[in-house]
Amino acid sequence: MARKDAQRKFAVCIENRDCEDLEIRKVYEVLPDQDAASEGYLRVIDESGEDYLYPESYFILVQLTAKARDVLAAHRS
């Protein structure tokens, strides 16, 4: 389980133009999606609790400590 948590990716939202389900300065979990990435998008779990594609430029990927990942995972459950 620890390995899976270490592979989780997160990003901070820096833009939300025309996206009601994103909040600027909030951290979101990013799901792997190679096809989306090749087109310049990230698959993000947004405020609706569902995953959607958003422009990669709307986010900055961040590395979190294990404790921070645990807190965010618990909050989402």
DSSP file (Angstrom, degrees, kcal/mol; ACC not computed):
  #  RESIDUE AA STRUCTURE BP1 BP2  ACC     N-H-->O    O-->H-N    N-H-->O    O-->H-N    TCO  KAPPA ALPHA  PHI   PSI    X-CA   Y-CA   Z-CA
    1    1 A M     >        0   0    0      0, 0.0     4,-2.3     0, 0.0     5,-0.2   0.000 360.0 360.0 360.0 -38.8    0.0    0.0    0.0
    2    2 A A  H  >  +     0   0    0      1,-0.2     4,-2.2     2,-0.2     5,-0.1   0.887 360.0  53.1 -60.2 -38.7    2.8    2.4    0.8
    3    3 A R  H  > S+     0   0    0      2,-0.2     4,-1.1     1,-0.2    -1,-0.2   0.914 108.4  49.7 -63.1 -42.5    4.2    2.0   -2.7
    4    4 A K  H >> S+     0   0    0      1,-0.2     4,-0.6     2,-0.2     3,-0.5   0.917 111.0  49.4 -62.2 -43.5    0.8    2.9   -4.2
    5    5 A D  H >< S+     0   0    0     -4,-2.3     3,-1.0     1,-0.2    -1,-0.2   0.873 106.7  55.8 -63.4 -37.1    0.5    6.0   -2.0
    6    6 A A  H 3< S+     0   0    0     -4,-2.2    -1,-0.2     1,-0.3    -2,-0.2   0.775 105.2  53.6 -66.9 -25.2    4.0    7.1   -3.0
    7    7 A Q  H << S+     0   0    0     -4,-1.1    -1,-0.3    -3,-0.5    -2,-0.2   0.577  82.2 112.4 -85.8 -10.3    2.9    7.0   -6.7
    8    8 A R    <<  -     0   0    0     -3,-1.0     2,-0.4    -4,-0.6    23,-0.1  -0.386  57.7-148.8 -63.2 139.5   -0.1    9.2   -6.1
    9    9 A K  E     -A   30   0A   0     21,-0.8    21,-2.8    54,-0.1     2,-0.3  -0.874  13.6-171.6-114.1 147.3    0.3   12.6   -7.8
   10   10 A F  E     -AB  29  62A   0     52,-0.8    52,-2.6    -2,-0.4     2,-0.3  -0.947   2.0-168.6-135.1 154.5   -1.1   15.9   -6.7
   11   11 A A  E     -AB  28  61A   0     17,-2.5    17,-3.2    -2,-0.3     2,-0.5  -0.993  20.6-127.8-144.2 149.2   -1.3   19.3   -8.2
   12   12 A V  E     -AB  27  60A   0     48,-2.7    48,-1.9    -2,-0.3     2,-0.4  -0.841  29.8-124.5 -96.1 131.7   -2.2   22.8   -7.1
   13   13 A C  E     + B   0  59A   0     13,-2.5    12,-3.2    -2,-0.5    46,-0.3  -0.616  34.7 168.2 -75.9 128.4   -4.8   24.6   -9.1
   14   14 A I        +     0   0    0     44,-3.1     2,-0.3    -2,-0.4    45,-0.2   0.416  67.1  30.3-118.6  -3.9   -3.6   28.0  -10.4
   15   15 A E        +     0   0    0     43,-1.2    -1,-0.3     8,-0.1     8,-0.1  -0.980  46.6 173.0-153.8 141.3   -6.4   28.8  -12.9
   16   16 A N    >   +     0   0    0     -2,-0.3     3,-2.5    -3,-0.1     6,-0.2   0.091  19.2 162.2-139.6  26.3  -10.1   27.9  -13.1
   17   17 A R  T 3  S-     0   0    0      1,-0.3     3,-0.1     3,-0.0    -2,-0.0  -0.274  80.3  -4.7 -53.3 123.3  -11.4   29.8  -16.1
   18   18 A D  T 3  S+     0   0    0      1,-0.1     2,-0.5     2,-0.0    -1,-0.3   0.687 109.7 111.8  64.1  21.2  -14.7   28.3  -17.1
   19   19 A C    X   +     0   0    0     -3,-2.5     3,-1.2     1,-0.1    -1,-0.1  -0.852  39.9 178.6-128.3  95.7  -14.3   25.5  -14.5
   20   20 A E  T 3  S+     0   0    0     -2,-0.5    -1,-0.1     1,-0.3    -3,-0.0   0.702  79.2  61.0 -69.4 -19.3  -16.8   25.7  -11.7
   21   21 A D  T 3  S+     0   0    0     -5,-0.0    26,-2.5    26,-0.0     2,-0.4   0.143  91.9  78.8 -98.5  20.2  -15.5   22.5  -10.0
   22   22 A L    <   -     0   0    0     -3,-1.2     2,-0.5    -6,-0.2    -3,-0.1  -0.983  60.5-157.4-126.4 140.9  -12.0   23.8   -9.5
   23   23 A E    >   -     0   0    0     -2,-0.4     3,-1.6    -8,-0.1   -10,-0.3  -0.970  25.7-117.5-116.8 129.4  -10.8   26.2   -6.7
   24   24 A I  T 3  S+     0   0    0     -2,-0.5   -10,-0.2     1,-0.2     3,-0.1  -0.375  98.6  18.6 -63.5 141.3   -7.6   28.2   -7.1
   25   25 A R  T 3  S+     0   0    0    -12,-3.2     2,-0.3     1,-0.3    -1,-0.2   0.495  96.8 124.4  74.0   9.3   -4.8   27.4   -4.6
   26   26 A K    <   -     0   0    0     -3,-1.6   -13,-2.5   -13,-0.2     2,-0.4  -0.762  61.7-124.1 -98.5 146.6   -6.4   24.0   -3.8
   27   27 A V  E     -A   12   0A   0     -2,-0.3     2,-0.3   -15,-0.2   -15,-0.2  -0.750  30.5-173.3 -90.5 132.1   -4.6   20.7   -4.0
   28   28 A Y  E     -A   11   0A   0    -17,-3.2   -17,-2.5    -2,-0.4     2,-0.3  -0.927  26.2-113.7-124.6 148.7   -6.2   18.0   -6.2
   29   29 A E  E     -A   10   0A   0     16,-0.5    16,-2.2    -2,-0.3     2,-0.5  -0.652  27.7-148.2 -80.1 137.5   -5.3   14.4   -6.9
   30   30 A V  E     -AC   9  44A   0    -21,-2.8   -21,-0.8    -2,-0.3    14,-0.2  -0.923   7.2-150.0-108.8 127.0   -4.1   13.7  -10.4
   31   31 A L  E     - C   0  43A   0     12,-3.1    12,-0.7    -2,-0.5     2,-0.1  -0.707  29.6 -98.1 -95.0 147.5   -4.9   10.3  -11.9
   32   32 A P        +     0   0    0      0, 0.0     2,-0.1     0, 0.0    -1,-0.1  -0.427  52.5 154.5 -65.4 133.7   -2.7    8.7  -14.5
   33   33 A D     >  -     0   0    0     -2,-0.1     4,-2.4     8,-0.1     5,-0.2  -0.597  18.7-176.3-160.8  92.7   -3.8    9.2  -18.1
   34   34 A Q  H  > S+     0   0    0      1,-0.2     4,-2.2     2,-0.2     5,-0.2   0.866  85.9  53.8 -62.6 -39.1   -1.1    9.0  -20.8
   35   35 A D  H  > S+     0   0    0      2,-0.2     4,-0.7     1,-0.2    -1,-0.2   0.929 111.2  45.7 -62.6 -44.6   -3.5    9.9  -23.6
   36   36 A A  H >4>S+     0   0    0      1,-0.2     5,-2.5     2,-0.2     3,-1.1   0.925 111.8  52.3 -63.4 -44.5   -4.7   13.0  -21.8
   37   37 A A  H ><5S+     0   0    0     -4,-2.4     3,-1.4     1,-0.3    -1,-0.2   0.875 103.9  56.6 -60.8 -38.3   -1.1   14.0  -21.0
   38   38 A S  H 3<5S+     0   0    0     -4,-2.2    -1,-0.3     1,-0.3    -2,-0.2   0.722 109.3  47.5 -67.8 -18.6   -0.1   13.7  -24.6
   39   39 A E  T <<5S-     0   0    0     -3,-1.1    -1,-0.3    -4,-0.7    -2,-0.2   0.360 126.3 -99.3-100.7   2.3   -2.8   16.2  -25.5
   40   40 A G  T < 5S+     0   0    0     -3,-1.4    16,-2.8     1,-0.3    17,-0.4   0.740  84.1 117.9  88.8  24.2   -1.9   18.7  -22.7
   41   41 A Y  E   < - D   0  55A   0     -5,-2.5     2,-0.4    14,-0.3    -1,-0.3  -0.850  50.1-146.6-122.3 158.3   -4.5   17.7  -20.2
   42   42 A L  E     - D   0  54A   0     12,-2.8    12,-2.4    -2,-0.3     2,-0.8  -0.957  18.3-131.0-119.0 143.1   -4.5   16.2  -16.6
   43   43 A R  E     -CD  31  53A   0    -12,-0.7   -12,-3.1    -2,-0.4     2,-0.4  -0.861  39.8-179.9 -92.7 111.7   -7.2   13.9  -15.3
   44   44 A V  E     -CD  30  52A   0      8,-2.9     8,-2.4    -2,-0.8     2,-0.9  -0.896  35.5-128.6-120.9 139.6   -8.1   15.5  -11.9
   45   45 A I  E     - D   0  51A   0    -16,-2.2   -16,-0.5    -2,-0.4     6,-0.2  -0.798  44.8-169.9 -84.0 109.6  -10.5   14.6   -9.2
   46   46 A D    >   -     0   0    0      4,-2.2     3,-2.0    -2,-0.9   -24,-0.2  -0.065  40.0 -72.8 -94.6-167.2  -12.3   17.9   -8.9
   47   47 A E  T 3  S+     0   0    0    -26,-2.5   -25,-0.1     1,-0.3    -2,-0.0   0.701 126.4  63.8 -63.0 -20.9  -14.9   19.3   -6.4
   48   48 A S  T 3  S-     0   0    0    -27,-0.2    -1,-0.3     2,-0.2     3,-0.1   0.656 112.2-119.4 -75.6 -14.1  -17.6   17.1   -7.8
   49   49 A G  S <  S+     0   0    0     -3,-2.0     2,-0.2     1,-0.4    -2,-0.1   0.419  81.7 105.7  87.6  -0.7  -15.6   14.1   -6.5
   50   50 A E  S    S-     0   0    0     -6,-0.0    -4,-2.2     0, 0.0     2,-0.5  -0.679  74.7-110.0-106.2 162.7  -15.4   12.8  -10.1
   51   51 A D  E     +D   45   0A   0     -6,-0.2     2,-0.3    -2,-0.2    -6,-0.2  -0.817  41.8 165.6 -98.8 134.9  -12.4   12.8  -12.4
   52   52 A Y  E     -D   44   0A   0     -8,-2.4    -8,-2.9    -2,-0.5     2,-0.4  -0.925  38.2-101.0-139.2 161.6  -12.4   15.1  -15.4
   53   53 A L  E     +D   43   0A   0     -2,-0.3   -10,-0.2   -10,-0.2   -12,-0.0  -0.724  40.5 173.5 -88.7 134.5   -9.8   16.4  -17.9
   54   54 A Y  E     -D   42   0A   0    -12,-2.4   -12,-2.8    -2,-0.4     5,-0.1  -0.953  43.0 -83.6-134.0 154.4   -8.5   19.9  -17.4
   55   55 A P  E >   -D   41   0A   0      0, 0.0     3,-2.0     0, 0.0   -14,-0.3  -0.338  33.7-132.8 -57.6 134.6   -5.8   21.8  -19.2
   56   56 A E  G >  S+     0   0    0    -16,-2.8     3,-1.8     1,-0.3   -15,-0.1   0.813 104.0  68.4 -57.8 -30.8   -2.4   21.0  -17.7
   57   57 A S  G 3  S+     0   0    0    -17,-0.4    -1,-0.3     1,-0.3   -16,-0.1   0.612  86.0  69.3 -68.0 -11.1   -1.6   24.7  -17.6
   58   58 A Y  G <  S+     0   0    0     -3,-2.0   -44,-3.1   -44,-0.1   -43,-1.2   0.476 102.5  50.0 -81.3  -2.7   -4.3   25.1  -14.9
   59   59 A F  E <   -B   13   0A   0     -3,-1.8     2,-0.4   -46,-0.3   -46,-0.2  -0.920  61.2-148.6-138.3 156.8   -2.1   23.2  -12.4
   60   60 A I  E     -B   12   0A   0    -48,-1.9   -48,-2.7    -2,-0.3     2,-0.1  -0.994  31.8-128.3-121.4 121.1    1.4   22.9  -10.9
   61   61 A L  E     -B   11   0A   0     -2,-0.4     2,-0.3   -50,-0.2   -50,-0.3  -0.454  31.1-169.0 -67.1 139.4    2.4   19.4   -9.9
   62   62 A V  E     -B   10   0A   0    -52,-2.6   -52,-0.8    -2,-0.1     2,-0.5  -0.943  20.8-132.5-130.6 151.6    3.6   19.2   -6.3
   63   63 A Q        -     0   0    0     -2,-0.3     2,-0.3   -54,-0.1   -54,-0.1  -0.912  28.0-163.7-102.9 129.5    5.4   16.5   -4.3
   64   64 A L        -     0   0    0     -2,-0.5     2,-0.0     1,-0.1   -54,-0.0  -0.768  21.7-107.1-111.5 155.6    3.8   15.9   -0.9
   65   65 A T     >  -     0   0    0     -2,-0.3     4,-2.4     1,-0.1     5,-0.2  -0.312  37.8-106.0 -69.6 163.6    5.1   14.2    2.2
   66   66 A A  H  > S+     0   0    0      1,-0.2     4,-2.3     2,-0.2     5,-0.2   0.888 122.2  53.3 -58.8 -39.9    3.7   10.8    3.1
   67   67 A K  H  > S+     0   0    0      2,-0.2     4,-2.3     1,-0.2    -1,-0.2   0.919 108.3  48.8 -63.5 -43.6    1.7   12.4    6.0
   68   68 A A  H  > S+     0   0    0      1,-0.2     4,-2.4     2,-0.2    -2,-0.2   0.908 110.8  50.7 -63.5 -41.8    0.2   15.0    3.6
   69   69 A R  H  X S+     0   0    0     -4,-2.4     4,-2.4     1,-0.2    -1,-0.2   0.908 110.3  50.6 -61.0 -41.3   -0.8   12.3    1.1
   70   70 A D  H  X S+     0   0    0     -4,-2.3     4,-2.4     2,-0.2    -2,-0.2   0.913 110.2  49.2 -62.8 -43.1   -2.4   10.3    4.0
   71   71 A V  H  X S+     0   0    0     -4,-2.3     4,-2.1     1,-0.2    -2,-0.2   0.930 113.2  46.1 -63.4 -45.6   -4.4   13.3    5.1
   72   72 A L  H  X S+     0   0    0     -4,-2.4     4,-1.7     1,-0.2    -1,-0.2   0.885 112.6  50.5 -66.0 -37.8   -5.6   14.1    1.6
   73   73 A A  H  X S+     0   0    0     -4,-2.4     4,-1.2    -5,-0.2    -1,-0.2   0.899 111.4  48.3 -65.8 -40.0   -6.5   10.4    1.0
   74   74 A A  H  < S+     0   0    0     -4,-2.4    -2,-0.2     1,-0.2    -1,-0.2   0.877 109.2  53.4 -67.3 -37.7   -8.5   10.3    4.3
   75   75 A H  H  < S+     0   0    0     -4,-2.1    -1,-0.2     1,-0.2    -2,-0.2   0.859 109.1  49.3 -65.0 -36.1  -10.3   13.5    3.5
   76   76 A R  H  <        0   0    0     -4,-1.7    -1,-0.2     1,-0.2    -2,-0.2   0.761 360.0 360.0 -76.2 -25.5  -11.4   12.1    0.1
   77   77 A S     <        0   0    0     -4,-1.2    -1,-0.2    -3,-0.2    -2,-0.2   0.491 360.0 360.0 -70.7 360.0  -12.7    8.9    1.5
